[in-house]
Amino acid sequence: MTTTAQPPRSTEASPSIGLLGSYGGFNLGDEAILTCMLSCLRAHRPKARLVALSRNAEHTRAHHPTLDEVVDWEGVPQRQLLDVLSGLDLLVLGGGGILYDGEARRYLRLVAAAQARGVRTFAYAVGAGPLREAEDREAVRAVLSDMEEVVVRDEESHLVLEEAGLDRDIVVTADPALLLPPEPFTDQMMRQEGIPADAHRLVGMSVREPGRAAEKLDEGDYHALLADVADFLVRRLDAHVVFVPMERQDVHHAHGVLSRMTAPDRGRILHSVYSPGQVLGFMSHLDLVVGMRLHFLIFAALSGLPVLPLPYSGKVFDFARRLGAPALVGVAREQAGLLLAEVDRLWDEFPQRRGDFEERVQRLRGRAGETCTRLGAVLDALDLAAPAVAEPAEPGLHLLRPGTGTPT
């Protein structure tokens, strides 16, 4: 059963709540997460003042009109950010994969500055890893230890934070985007994308840079391998293949795969800009998906489609495992036959597995709803009448060393 946010005990409260994440149109998954977080907050505190700290404030303002304020947090004076943080009652970090080498310290510097000003903080179904760099690991230990609650979206993130030395309770739920509502993807949109109305079947495909999924392949061989998969889908299912970019650079890799297909006339790439809800709506036109991007796979699972993940990171392994989908170790040129066999088996066996698959998706949606419920409990516990105030000894954005009051 799907977990829904319970209404707060008092809807009269109007706290000022900040949201910090990788917002700004860089990734459709992050935009989906922000959409769901805003829905959660409005359900619990309809009158709250919601402030997003975005990497592209103009984009966030245009695409999330329910926000009361949006500010850039990259390339702006520190004092401007400190003024924004000082006006908050709660800062929500996340969700999504933001705690990794080189980035964790940047986000957590802002969280630490908020904590130093008496602002309560909450980690909303974040993803973590890899975390190998000492500065990022120290930031995780120092800052997450002082949060009201740390909620992660998968078991791998839990293990990564523990391995980094975080000694506190960590709650595992699921990705917030599992609660995204679909928006229509119309027949007119299909025509504009050049997708044939008489296509016998449509297969969605998501490709990105290979990363750890194909470390031993150069880019050309990587594209050729995925082209083999696409051509097999064309032959096996009499299908057209539609490539769905989730980030801008995905278009380059989609073109690379399409150019190596023996049947490129049976392939299309979505070129227009769509909202996360519209991409989720597009899934209703598909029969099967093969892909790398986590939120592409989440959208497909929400739509009840057979899903073959092409892994590039632990978060995809974890999602495949929880979904009961094939969990491949990686992709290599010599494993093309194995990959095609998995596609073939998935298509043949899915009708018998559909019931179990749908139950797993509903359980994941319920876990995603738990994050919202937990955030609601933190909001209920806020003592807005007498907030704690503790100014740092020096101005600026500092991290505190664990167990001390000394800035790093």
C-alpha positions as CSV (number, residue, x, y, z in Angstrom):
1,M,0.0,0.0,0.0
2,T,1.3,3.5,-0.9
3,T,2.3,5.6,2.1
4,T,0.9,9.1,1.9
5,A,1.9,12.1,3.9
6,Q,-0.3,12.6,7.0
7,P,-1.6,16.1,7.7
8,P,0.3,18.0,10.4
9,R,-1.3,18.5,13.8
10,S,-1.4,22.2,13.1
11,T,-1.6,23.7,9.6
12,E,-1.4,27.2,11.0
13,A,2.4,27.0,11.5
14,S,4.4,28.9,8.9
15,P,8.1,28.1,9.4
16,S,10.8,29.1,6.9
17,I,12.2,26.0,5.3
18,G,15.2,25.9,3.0
19,L,16.0,23.1,0.5
20,L,19.5,22.5,-0.6
21,G,20.4,20.2,-3.5
22,S,21.5,19.9,-7.1
23,Y,18.6,21.8,-8.5
24,G,18.6,24.0,-11.6
25,G,17.8,21.7,-14.6
26,F,21.1,19.8,-14.7
27,N,19.4,16.4,-14.2
28,L,15.7,15.3,-14.6
29,G,16.0,13.0,-11.6
30,D,17.0,15.9,-9.3
31,E,14.1,18.0,-10.6
32,A,11.7,15.1,-9.9
33,I,13.1,14.8,-6.4
34,L,12.6,18.6,-5.7
35,T,9.0,18.3,-7.1
36,C,8.2,15.5,-4.6
37,M,9.9,17.2,-1.7
38,L,7.9,20.4,-2.3
39,S,4.7,18.3,-2.4
40,C,5.6,16.7,0.9
41,L,6.3,20.1,2.6
42,R,3.1,21.7,1.3
43,A,1.1,18.7,2.6
44,H,2.6,19.2,6.1
45,R,2.9,23.0,6.2
46,P,0.7,24.7,3.5
47,K,1.7,28.1,4.8
48,A,5.4,27.5,5.2
49,R,7.8,29.8,3.4
50,L,9.8,27.6,1.1
51,V,13.3,28.7,0.0
52,A,15.3,26.8,-2.5
53,L,19.1,27.1,-2.7
54,S,19.7,26.3,-6.4
55,R,22.6,25.9,-8.8
56,N,20.5,27.8,-11.4
57,A,18.0,30.0,-9.7
58,E,16.4,31.2,-12.9
59,H,15.6,27.7,-14.0
60,T,14.2,26.7,-10.5
61,R,12.0,29.8,-10.4
62,A,10.5,29.0,-13.8
63,H,9.9,25.3,-13.1
64,H,8.9,25.2,-9.5
65,P,6.4,28.1,-9.0
66,T,5.2,27.0,-5.6
67,L,8.5,28.2,-4.1
68,D,8.4,31.4,-2.2
69,E,12.1,32.3,-2.8
70,V,15.0,30.9,-4.9
71,V,18.6,31.9,-4.4
72,D,21.8,30.8,-6.2
73,W,24.3,29.1,-3.9
74,E,27.2,28.9,-6.4
75,G,29.3,31.9,-7.3
76,V,27.6,34.3,-4.9
77,P,29.0,36.3,-1.9
78,Q,29.1,34.3,1.3
79,R,27.3,37.1,3.3
80,Q,24.3,36.7,1.0
81,L,24.1,33.0,1.7
82,L,24.6,33.5,5.4
83,D,21.7,36.0,5.5
84,V,19.4,33.5,3.8
85,L,20.5,30.7,6.1
86,S,20.0,32.8,9.2
87,G,16.4,33.4,8.3
88,L,15.5,29.7,8.2
89,D,13.9,27.4,10.8
90,L,14.9,24.2,9.0
91,L,17.3,23.3,6.2
92,V,16.5,20.2,4.3
93,L,19.4,18.6,2.4
94,G,18.7,16.5,-0.6
95,G,17.5,14.3,-1.8
96,G,19.5,12.4,-4.4
97,G,23.1,11.5,-4.8
98,I,25.0,14.6,-3.5
99,L,27.3,13.2,-0.9
100,Y,30.3,12.0,-2.9
101,D,33.9,13.0,-3.4
102,G,34.5,16.6,-4.2
103,E,30.8,17.6,-3.8
104,A,29.9,16.5,-0.2
105,R,32.1,19.1,1.3
106,R,30.5,21.9,-0.7
107,Y,27.0,21.0,0.3
108,L,27.9,20.3,3.9
109,R,29.7,23.6,4.3
110,L,26.4,25.3,3.9
111,V,24.7,22.9,6.2
112,A,27.3,23.5,8.9
113,A,26.9,27.3,8.5
114,A,23.1,26.8,9.1
115,Q,23.7,24.6,12.1
116,A,26.1,27.2,13.6
117,R,23.2,29.7,13.4
118,G,20.8,27.5,15.3
119,V,19.0,26.2,12.2
120,R,17.8,22.6,12.5
121,T,18.8,20.3,9.6
122,F,17.4,17.2,8.0
123,A,18.9,14.8,5.3
124,Y,16.0,13.9,2.9
125,A,16.7,10.4,1.3
126,V,20.2,11.4,0.2
127,G,22.5,9.2,-1.8
128,A,26.2,8.8,-0.7
129,G,29.3,7.5,-2.3
130,P,32.0,7.2,-3.3
131,L,33.5,8.9,-0.2
132,R,37.3,8.3,-0.2
133,E,38.7,11.8,0.2
134,A,39.6,12.8,3.7
135,E,38.0,16.2,3.6
136,D,34.6,14.9,2.4
137,R,34.7,12.1,5.0
138,E,35.4,14.5,7.8
139,A,32.6,16.8,6.6
140,V,30.2,13.8,6.7
141,R,31.2,12.9,10.3
142,A,31.1,16.5,11.6
143,V,27.9,17.8,9.9
144,L,25.6,14.7,9.7
145,S,26.2,13.9,13.3
146,D,24.3,17.1,14.3
147,M,21.3,16.6,12.0
148,E,17.8,16.0,13.4
149,E,17.7,12.9,11.2
150,V,19.7,11.3,8.5
151,V,17.6,9.5,5.9
152,V,19.3,7.8,2.9
153,R,17.6,6.3,-0.1
154,D,19.5,2.9,-0.3
155,E,21.5,0.4,1.6
156,E,24.7,1.3,-0.2
157,S,24.5,4.9,1.0
158,H,24.0,3.6,4.5
159,L,27.1,1.5,4.3
160,V,29.2,4.3,2.7
161,L,28.3,6.7,5.5
162,E,29.1,4.1,8.2
163,E,32.4,3.3,6.5
164,A,33.2,7.1,6.5
165,G,32.9,7.0,10.3
166,L,29.4,8.4,10.9
167,D,28.3,7.0,14.2
168,R,24.6,7.6,14.6
169,D,21.3,6.2,13.5
170,I,20.7,6.2,9.8
171,V,17.3,5.5,8.3
172,V,17.0,3.8,4.9
173,T,13.9,4.5,2.8
174,A,13.7,4.9,-1.0
175,D,14.2,7.6,-3.6
176,P,11.7,10.5,-3.3
177,A,11.0,10.4,-7.1
178,L,9.0,7.2,-6.6
179,L,6.1,9.5,-5.5
180,L,6.2,11.6,-8.7
181,P,2.8,12.0,-10.4
182,P,2.7,11.6,-14.2
183,E,1.8,14.3,-16.6
184,P,0.4,13.7,-20.1
185,F,2.7,13.0,-23.0
186,T,0.4,13.7,-25.9
187,D,0.1,12.2,-29.3
188,Q,1.1,15.6,-30.6
189,M,4.3,15.4,-28.6
190,M,4.9,12.0,-30.1
191,R,4.5,13.3,-33.6
192,Q,6.8,16.3,-32.9
193,E,9.5,13.8,-31.9
194,G,9.1,11.9,-35.1
195,I,7.9,8.7,-33.4
196,P,5.8,6.7,-35.9
197,A,2.2,6.4,-34.9
198,D,2.1,2.9,-36.4
199,A,5.1,1.5,-34.5
200,H,4.4,-2.1,-33.5
201,R,6.3,-1.7,-30.2
202,L,8.4,1.0,-28.6
203,V,11.4,0.4,-26.4
204,G,12.9,3.2,-24.2
205,M,16.7,3.4,-23.8
206,S,18.8,5.5,-21.5
207,V,22.5,5.9,-22.0
208,R,25.1,8.1,-20.3
209,E,28.9,8.2,-20.1
210,P,30.1,4.6,-19.3
211,G,31.8,5.3,-16.0
212,R,32.3,2.2,-13.9
213,A,29.8,0.2,-16.0
214,A,32.3,-0.2,-18.9
215,E,35.7,0.8,-17.6
216,K,37.6,-1.4,-20.0
217,L,35.8,-0.1,-23.2
218,D,36.7,3.0,-25.1
219,E,33.8,5.2,-26.1
220,G,33.5,3.8,-29.6
221,D,33.3,0.2,-28.4
222,Y,30.9,1.2,-25.6
223,H,28.5,2.8,-28.1
224,A,28.9,-0.2,-30.5
225,L,27.9,-2.6,-27.7
226,L,24.7,-0.6,-26.8
227,A,24.0,-0.4,-30.6
228,D,24.0,-4.2,-30.7
229,V,21.4,-4.2,-27.9
230,A,19.3,-1.6,-29.7
231,D,19.5,-3.6,-33.0
232,F,18.5,-6.8,-31.2
233,L,15.5,-5.1,-29.7
234,V,14.5,-3.9,-33.2
235,R,14.8,-7.5,-34.6
236,R,13.4,-9.4,-31.6
237,L,10.4,-7.2,-30.9
238,D,9.9,-5.5,-34.2
239,A,10.4,-2.3,-32.2
240,H,11.4,1.3,-32.6
241,V,14.0,2.4,-30.0
242,V,13.5,5.8,-28.4
243,F,16.5,7.3,-26.5
244,V,15.5,9.4,-23.5
245,P,18.2,11.9,-22.3
246,M,18.1,12.6,-18.5
247,E,21.0,15.0,-18.7
248,R,22.3,17.2,-21.5
249,Q,25.4,15.1,-22.1
250,D,23.2,12.0,-22.6
251,V,22.3,13.3,-26.1
252,H,25.9,12.9,-27.2
253,H,26.0,9.3,-26.2
254,A,22.5,8.6,-27.6
255,H,23.8,9.9,-31.0
256,G,26.9,7.7,-30.6
257,V,24.8,4.6,-30.2
258,L,22.3,5.5,-32.9
259,S,25.1,6.1,-35.4
260,R,26.4,2.6,-34.9
261,M,23.0,0.8,-35.3
262,T,22.5,-1.3,-38.4
263,A,18.9,-0.1,-38.3
264,P,19.2,3.6,-37.4
265,D,15.9,4.4,-39.1
266,R,14.2,2.5,-36.2
267,G,15.8,4.8,-33.6
268,R,14.7,8.3,-32.3
269,I,16.2,10.6,-29.6
270,L,13.9,12.9,-27.6
271,H,15.1,16.4,-28.3
272,S,12.6,18.7,-26.7
273,V,12.8,19.8,-23.1
274,Y,10.2,18.0,-20.9
275,S,9.4,18.1,-17.2
276,P,10.0,15.0,-15.1
277,G,6.2,14.4,-15.0
278,Q,6.0,14.5,-18.8
279,V,8.9,12.0,-19.1
280,L,7.1,9.8,-16.6
281,G,4.0,10.2,-18.8
282,F,6.0,9.2,-21.9
283,M,6.6,5.8,-20.3
284,S,2.9,4.9,-20.9
285,H,3.7,4.7,-24.6
286,L,6.5,2.1,-24.1
287,D,6.6,-1.7,-23.9
288,L,10.1,-2.2,-22.3
289,V,13.0,-0.2,-21.2
290,V,16.8,-0.7,-21.0
291,G,18.9,1.9,-19.3
292,M,21.5,3.3,-17.1
293,R,20.0,6.4,-15.4
294,L,18.5,5.6,-12.1
295,H,15.4,7.9,-12.5
296,F,14.7,6.7,-16.0
297,L,14.5,3.2,-14.4
298,I,12.3,4.5,-11.6
299,F,9.9,6.2,-14.1
300,A,9.7,2.9,-16.0
301,A,9.0,0.9,-12.9
302,L,6.3,3.3,-11.8
303,S,4.7,2.7,-15.2
304,G,4.7,-1.1,-14.8
305,L,7.3,-1.8,-17.6
306,P,9.8,-4.6,-17.8
307,V,13.1,-3.0,-16.8
308,L,16.7,-4.1,-17.7
309,P,19.1,-1.9,-15.7
310,L,22.6,-1.4,-17.2
311,P,24.6,-0.7,-14.0
312,Y,27.1,2.1,-13.7
313,S,26.9,2.6,-9.9
314,G,25.8,1.0,-6.6
315,K,22.5,3.0,-6.6
316,V,21.4,1.2,-9.8
317,F,22.5,-2.2,-8.4
318,D,20.5,-1.5,-5.2
319,F,17.4,-0.4,-7.1
320,A,17.6,-3.5,-9.4
321,R,17.9,-5.7,-6.4
322,R,14.9,-4.2,-4.6
323,L,12.9,-4.3,-7.8
324,G,13.8,-7.9,-8.5
325,A,15.1,-6.9,-11.9
326,P,18.2,-8.4,-13.5
327,A,21.3,-7.0,-11.7
328,L,24.2,-7.2,-14.2
329,V,27.7,-6.6,-13.0
330,G,28.8,-4.5,-15.9
331,V,29.0,-4.3,-19.7
332,A,31.9,-5.6,-21.7
333,R,32.2,-6.3,-25.4
334,E,32.7,-10.0,-24.9
335,Q,29.6,-10.1,-22.8
336,A,27.3,-8.9,-25.5
337,G,25.7,-12.3,-25.8
338,L,24.9,-12.4,-22.1
339,L,23.4,-9.0,-22.3
340,L,21.1,-9.9,-25.2
341,A,20.1,-13.1,-23.4
342,E,19.0,-11.1,-20.4
343,V,16.9,-8.8,-22.6
344,D,15.3,-11.9,-24.2
345,R,14.6,-13.6,-20.9
346,L,13.2,-10.4,-19.4
347,W,10.7,-10.0,-22.2
348,D,9.6,-13.7,-22.1
349,E,9.3,-13.9,-18.3
350,F,7.8,-10.6,-17.4
351,P,4.1,-11.5,-17.8
352,Q,4.5,-14.2,-15.1
353,R,6.5,-11.8,-12.9
354,R,4.3,-8.8,-13.3
355,G,2.4,-9.3,-10.0
356,D,5.5,-9.6,-7.9
357,F,7.1,-6.7,-9.7
358,E,4.1,-4.4,-9.0
359,E,4.1,-5.4,-5.3
360,R,7.8,-4.5,-5.0
361,V,7.2,-1.1,-6.7
362,Q,4.3,-0.4,-4.2
363,R,6.6,-1.3,-1.3
364,L,9.2,1.1,-2.6
365,R,6.7,3.8,-2.9
366,G,5.7,3.2,0.7
367,R,9.3,3.5,1.8
368,A,9.6,6.8,-0.1
369,G,6.6,8.1,1.7
370,E,8.3,7.3,5.1
371,T,10.8,10.1,4.4
372,C,8.0,12.6,4.1
373,T,6.4,11.3,7.3
374,R,9.7,11.6,9.2
375,L,10.2,15.2,8.0
376,G,6.6,16.0,9.1
377,A,7.5,14.7,12.6
378,V,10.6,17.0,12.7
379,L,8.4,19.9,11.7
380,D,5.9,19.1,14.4
381,A,8.8,19.1,17.0
382,L,10.2,22.5,16.0
383,D,10.1,25.0,18.8
384,L,9.5,28.0,16.6
385,A,8.7,30.2,19.5
386,A,12.2,30.1,21.0
387,P,14.7,28.9,18.3
388,A,18.3,28.4,19.5
389,V,20.8,30.9,18.2
390,A,24.5,30.3,18.2
391,E,26.6,32.6,16.0
392,P,30.0,31.3,14.9
393,A,33.1,33.0,16.2
394,E,34.1,34.1,12.8
395,P,32.0,35.1,9.7
396,G,32.0,32.7,6.8
397,L,31.1,29.2,5.9
398,H,33.1,26.8,8.1
399,L,32.9,23.1,9.0
400,L,33.3,22.2,12.7
401,R,35.7,19.5,13.7
402,P,33.9,16.6,15.4
403,G,33.5,17.1,19.1
404,T,34.9,20.6,19.2
405,G,33.9,24.2,18.5
406,T,36.8,24.8,16.3
407,P,36.2,25.6,12.7
408,T,38.1,23.6,10.1
